[in-house]
Amino acid sequence: MFDKELLHYLQGLITEHRKELFEKVLAERTRHFTVVLEDIYQKHNTSAVVRTCDVFGIQDLHIIENKYNSYVSNQVAKGAQKWIDFHEYNQHANNTENCLKTLRKNGYQIIATTPHNDSCLLQDFDISKKSAFVFGVEKGGVSDYMLDEADGYLKIPMNGFTESLNISVAAAIILQSVTQRLRVSQLNWQLSEVEKNEKRLDWTKKTINHVEEVIERWKEEGSTRL
């Protein structure tokens, strides 16, 4: 639950520059699009996609772990993992199904990235609907189950002999294209004020060393004033 007084207190402990940076980033954050990684084997790819999501303002990353466990390298992600929200699906045999149910419950259409013949070309993709872009491993791509359940397919135009791109490169190309168009559209793509306040508090906490101890002292000081 959001605590306005706590946010005010904690933001008094950080610099004006940091607060201004938070506001600048929050103004560009979106949940209109989200990203799903399905069973990514190479850890540096997961880390690179995390960094890409942060760069292009994607707030949520969904990670399905049926076969492989994910790991984010700070060396590759450059600290981006602190600023986005992770949703991991690794507790059940039907992790992919659970992920899709969660996304659809939140209004997303499922878009599998694949060079499938029925795939929409990136430049023709309709950005008006909330969309979850699903990426799989380079060799196998997204699972057959994901392909069957997807609401649509998306591909990047390619003119060479190679038929696929590294997952992190593909994610960067797609997110750059769709978010650029989103920001010049009339769509309501930004976070709500409630969501912004939640992230202000979350990010401020992550900026302060030993923040839990700081909060406990604030609570104790508050109780003595009552």
N, C-alpha and C positions, 0 to 999 in steps of 0.2 A: 504494500500500500504506500502511495506517494506521501511523503512528509515535507510540506512546504517549508516549515521552520527549520528542519534539518538541512534541507538544501541551502537555505539562506545562510545558515551557520557555516556549513562546509565550504561554500563558495567564498566566504570571507577569508578562507585559509589558502586560497590559490590566487595566482596573479591575474590581473586584468587581461593580459595577453592570452592566457589560457582560456578564460571565460569567453573572450571574443572569438577565439578559434573554435570553441564548442558551438557557438551560435552560427558561425560561418558553415561549419560542417553539417549541423542539424538542418539548416535551410536547404541543403542538397540531398538529404537522406530520403530514401523511399522504401516502401514495402509494396509498391505497385508491382514490382518484379522481385523474384527471389531465385536462388540457385540451389539445385540439388546435385550432390555428388553421390553416385551409386557405385559402391565397391571399388574405390580407387586404390590401386596397389602401391604406386610410387608416391612416397610421402612428400617429396618436393613438389609434386603436382598439386596436392591438397593445399600445401602452404602457399603456393603461387596463386591459386584461385582465391584463397582468403584475402591476400593482398589486393587482388583485382577487384573483389567485391567492395572492399573499403575505398579504393581509388574511385570507383564509379558510383558510390553512394548506396550500395545495396546493404540493407541493415541485417538481413537474415540469411544464414547458410544452413541448409539441411544436409546431413551426412548419413547415408545408409551404409551400415556395416554388416553385410551378410557373410562375407568371406574374409575380409581384411579389416583390421583396426586402423583408424585414422590417426594421424599424428601431425601436429603443426610445428614446423621448425621456425623458431624466432629469427634465425639467420636468413631464411627465405621470406617469411611473412613480414619481417621488419617491424614487428610489434602490432601489426594490423589486427591480430586476433583479439586485442583488448577492446576494440571498438565496435565489433559486430557481434550479433547474437547467434550462437550455435544451437542447433536442434539435432540431436543424435538419435538414431534409431538402431539399437543394437541389443535389445533385451529379449527379442522373440524370434521365432522362426519366420514370421511374416512381417519382417521389418519394412520391406518395400510397400506392402499393402498398408501398414500403419502410417507410413509417411504420406502416401497419397490421400488417405482418408483425412489426415490432419490438414493437408494443403487445400483439399476441396472444401472442407468445413470452413476454411478461412477465405473462400471465394476464388481460389486460383484455378486456372486451367493448366493442364499438364502438357508441356511442350518438350518432346524428346528431340535432342540434337542428334541428327543422323543423316547420312547421305542417301536416305531412302528415296525411292523414285517419287513418292507422293509428298516429299518435303517441300515446304514453302521456302523460297529464297529469302535470305535475310533482309534484303532491301524492300521486299514485298510484305513483310510481316506486319500484321495489324497490332499496334501497340495499345489499343484502347482497353483491352481486357487485362485484368490481373493475371500474370503468367509466371509459372515456375519452370525455369529452364533446367532440364535434366542432362547431365553429362556422365558418360561412362568411360571405361578404359579405352585407350586407343585401339588395341587389337580387337577386342570383342564388342566395344560400344555398349550402349545401354542393354539391359536384359530383355529377353523376349517378353517377359511379363510386363515390363515397362512399356515396350512398344505396343503391346495389345491394349494396355490401359490408357495410353496417352490420348489426349484430345487433339493433338496436332503434332506435326514434325517440322523441324527447321534445319536448314543447311546453309553453309557459307559457300558462295560461288567459288569454284576453283578452276583454274585454267591450265594447270600443269599435269604432269604424270601422276603426282601424288594424290591419293584420294582422301587423306585425312590429315588433321593437324594435331599437334600436341594439345592436350585438354586445356592447359592454362592459356595457351595462345588462342584457342577457339573461344574460350570463355571471355577473354579480353576483347576480341573482335566483336562478338555478339553484344556484350554489355555496353561497349562504347557506342555501338550503333543505336541500340534501343533506348538507352538513357539520354543520348543526345537528342533524339527525336522527342522523347518524353518531356524534356525540360522546355522545349519551345511549343509544346502543345497546350491546349486548354483543359487538359485532364487534371483531376484532383489527385496529384501523385505524391504530395509531401506528407510527412508524418503529421498526425493530429497534435494538438497542443498537449494532450494527455501523454501521448507517446514521447513527445519532446521532453516533457518534464521528467519522465521515467529515465530517459537517457541522460539528461543533465545530471541527475542524482547518481546514476550508475557510473558515468564517466568521471564525475568529480571524486567519487569514492576511490576509483582506480588511480587517481592522480596523487592522493595523499598517502604518505607512508604510515603504516600502523593505524589505518583508518578505524578499525574496530575499537581500538583503545581510545581513540579520539572521540568516537561516538559515545562510548561508555562514560567518559568524563563529562561530556555535554549533558547526558541524561542525569548524571549524579548532580551536576550543578543546577539543573532545572528542578530537580526534586527538592533541593535545599531552599530554593526560592519560594516554594509553594507553602 
